Each structure stands twice: as structure tokens, then as C-alpha cells.
């Protein structure tokens, strides 16, 4: 089982935990993020990470409604509201976090990402050059997260 972390490296031995639970991402969610990034290039792709707790079961691409999608991303507010509403009323999974791509950059938070962050503890996944890194958007800024890839 391959695990990655925020510095773009990967290992079969190391997983950073949040408390006692490791972040888990389904193979299909990873594939969906990479496909969305490839399809959107040279613009940034973006979307929602859906699941339960620290298990991401699905990556749902959304429209990038940023004024300059080549260098910024903004998740379509209607999709974001609909996902939160479905999670709240029990008809959909939890919004675990968000993903976006850096088509001409690195798989780590940019200065723009740091300025835009809500500091709400959600997961941010960043796709660049076929690599995916994950970050916790905490009160003190982004912290790198490792993840385990699961079936599904």
C-alpha cells in the first residue's frame, strides 16, 4: 500500500496520523483527481473530497469559477452548498475537504492557497505533475498529511 505526504515523497513504511487515525483515500478518488487535473490543464482543476471522518471515498470535480482559472481556483459555490446540504440532511457523504491542481507548479500550498485557506481543519489535496499531496488546513496554517491508498 503506497503512502504519500505533503513533501511530494512516497513511502511504504511511514504514515502520519491525526490522533490515532490515518488519512485514507480510495484509489478511485485519486484517479478522479488526476483525471480532473489533466482535463482542466492548462487551467486549475478543483473539487470536493467526500467521505467520512478521515476516509476520502470520492473526489467530485466541480467547475472552477475563478476569474483567472489558469492561476487560481474557486469551487463552484452551488456545488459546495449542495454537498454541505446533502451531508447535513443525511442524503450525502461528509465534505472531508477540497482538491485543486497546480498545472504549472508544485504539489504544495502556494502563497495564494495560504491566503485563501479557511483554517477549518479540512483536508486539501493538491495535484501537480501527476503527484498528489495532502494537507491539513489548521489554525496555524497547512500541515502535511500522509495518506494510505485503499481499494475502491
Buried (B, 14 or more C-beta within 10 A) or exposed (E): EEBBBBEBEBEEEEBBEBEEEBBBBBEBBBEBBBBBBEEBEEBBBBBBBBBEEBBBBBBBBBBBBBEEBEBBBBBBEEBBEBBBEBBEEEEBBBBBBBBBBBBEEBBBBBEEBEEBBEEEEBBBBBBBEEBBBBBBBBEEEBEBBBBBBBEE
